Amino acid sequence: MKHFGGPAVFIDRDDINTDEIIPARYLTEITKKALQPHLLEDLHLEDQTFDPHSPQMEQARSLVTRSNFGCGSSREHAVWALEVNDINLVIGQSFARIFRQNMFNCGILAVELAPADLDALFALEGEVSIEVDLGQERITATPAGGQAVNCSFTLNPFDKQLVEAGGWLSYADQNY
């Protein structure tokens, strides 16, 4: 089974749209690999310094954000940009419906948490690693040298099967 989680990057903002995840000017690229250096390059945060090319971002396997992640145009390129950058987990309060399903179809786990659980994660300081127990539907976020935070989530059985298989194509290969 696929492993979900790893070093996390926190993006404390609602409504991060697909143009900010991967700018539209790159939609003519013909390979996923060509999208890799452009993930989140147009994301601007008022209260935070965010560098999409930082070592922390390059090592990230998990993103933690707020609500309505992936809103805007329903383009699969935004999910592909996460995938090609080895982001296998995005945690937020909510996701745009089509974007969320595209994540599952590509084998990326979208975890929806209550605002209080998200606040607990955002309160963690320093480098944080997140691990997922998909069977128990539980995440554990552990800051370096700090106290872990545990949160439960729910996932419908079919979406769980999709991400366990590694996405829709792998699921179809295994089941049809």
C-alpha positions in Angstrom: 0.0 0.0 0.0 1.1 3.5 -0.7 2.6 5.7 2.1 0.9 9.0 2.7 2.5 11.9 4.6 6.0 13.2 5.3 7.5 16.6 5.8 4.7 19.3 5.8 4.4 22.8 4.5 1.7 25.0 6.0 -0.2 27.5 3.8 -2.5 29.5 6.0 -5.1 30.7 3.5 -8.5 29.9 2.2 -9.5 29.7 -1.4 -6.2 28.8 -3.0 -7.2 28.4 -6.6 -5.9 26.2 -9.5 -4.3 29.2 -11.1 -2.2 29.7 -8.0 -1.4 26.0 -7.8 -0.2 25.9 -11.4 -0.4 29.1 -13.4 -2.4 28.9 -16.6 0.6 29.9 -18.8 2.0 26.4 -18.2 -1.1 24.5 -19.4 0.4 24.0 -22.8 3.1 21.8 -21.4 2.9 18.3 -22.7 4.5 16.4 -19.8 3.8 16.4 -16.1 7.5 16.9 -15.5 7.4 20.3 -17.2 5.0 21.4 -14.5 7.3 20.5 -11.6 9.2 23.8 -11.2 6.1 25.9 -11.3 4.0 24.5 -8.4 2.6 27.4 -6.4 4.9 30.0 -8.0 2.0 32.6 -8.3 0.8 32.1 -4.7 1.0 35.3 -2.7 0.2 35.4 1.0 -0.3 38.7 2.7 1.0 37.7 6.2 3.5 35.1 5.2 6.7 34.8 3.3 6.3 31.9 0.9 9.0 30.7 -1.4 7.8 27.8 -3.7 11.5 27.0 -4.4 12.6 26.8 -0.8 14.3 23.6 0.4 11.3 23.1 2.8 8.9 23.1 -0.2 11.2 20.8 -2.2 11.2 18.3 0.7 7.5 18.5 1.4 5.3 15.5 0.9 2.3 17.1 2.7 0.5 20.4 2.5 -1.8 21.8 5.2 -4.1 24.6 4.2 -7.5 26.0 5.1 -10.8 25.8 3.2 -11.8 25.5 -0.5 -8.4 24.4 -1.8 -8.3 23.9 -5.5 -11.2 26.2 -6.4 -11.4 27.9 -9.7 -10.9 26.2 -13.0 -11.4 22.4 -13.0 -8.0 21.6 -14.5 -6.3 18.3 -13.8 -2.9 20.1 -14.3 -3.1 21.5 -10.8 -3.2 18.0 -9.3 -0.5 16.8 -11.7 1.7 19.6 -10.4 1.3 18.3 -6.9 1.9 14.7 -8.1 5.1 15.5 -10.0 6.4 17.3 -6.9 5.8 14.2 -4.7 3.0 15.8 -2.7 0.9 12.8 -1.7 -1.3 14.4 1.0 -3.2 17.7 1.3 -5.1 18.5 4.5 -7.7 21.2 4.6 -11.1 22.1 5.9 -12.6 21.6 2.4 -11.7 21.2 -1.2 -13.3 22.1 -4.5 -15.4 19.1 -5.5 -13.8 18.4 -8.9 -10.3 19.1 -7.6 -10.7 16.7 -4.7 -11.9 13.9 -7.0 -9.0 14.6 -9.3 -6.6 14.2 -6.3 -8.1 10.8 -5.5 -8.0 9.8 -9.2 -4.3 10.6 -9.2 -3.7 8.7 -5.9 -3.2 11.8 -3.8 -5.0 11.8 -0.4 -7.3 14.7 0.4 -8.1 14.9 4.1 -10.8 17.2 5.4 -10.6 18.2 9.0 -12.7 20.3 11.3 -11.5 23.9 11.9 -10.4 23.1 15.5 -8.2 20.3 14.2 -6.7 22.5 11.6 -6.0 25.2 14.2 -4.2 22.6 16.3 -2.0 21.7 13.3 -1.3 25.3 12.5 -0.3 25.9 16.1 2.6 23.4 15.7 6.0 25.1 15.5 9.1 24.3 13.5 9.5 21.4 11.1 6.5 19.1 11.1 6.1 15.6 9.7 2.7 14.1 9.1 1.9 10.4 9.0 -1.4 8.8 7.9 -2.9 5.6 9.1 -5.4 5.2 6.3 -7.0 2.0 7.8 -7.7 3.9 11.0 -8.4 7.1 9.2 -6.1 9.0 11.5 -3.2 11.5 11.0 -0.4 12.2 13.4 1.5 15.5 13.0 4.8 15.5 14.9 6.9 18.7 15.2 10.7 18.2 15.7 11.1 17.8 19.4 7.5 18.5 20.2 4.2 17.0 21.2 2.3 15.2 18.4 -1.2 16.1 17.4 -3.6 13.4 16.4 -6.7 13.9 14.2 -9.4 11.6 12.8 -10.9 11.9 9.4 -13.4 10.0 7.3 -13.1 8.9 3.7 -15.8 7.1 1.7 -14.8 3.5 0.9 -14.4 4.0 -2.9 -12.1 7.1 -2.6 -10.1 5.1 0.0 -9.7 2.3 -2.6 -8.6 4.7 -5.2 -5.8 6.2 -3.1 -4.8 2.8 -1.8 -4.4 1.6 -5.4 -2.4 4.7 -6.4 -5.1 6.3 -8.4 -7.9 5.5 -10.9 -5.7 3.8 -13.5 -4.0 1.5 -11.0 -7.4 0.8 -9.5 -8.9 -0.1 -12.9 -5.9 -2.3 -13.7 -6.4 -4.2 -10.5 -10.2 -4.6 -10.7 -11.2 -4.8 -14.4 
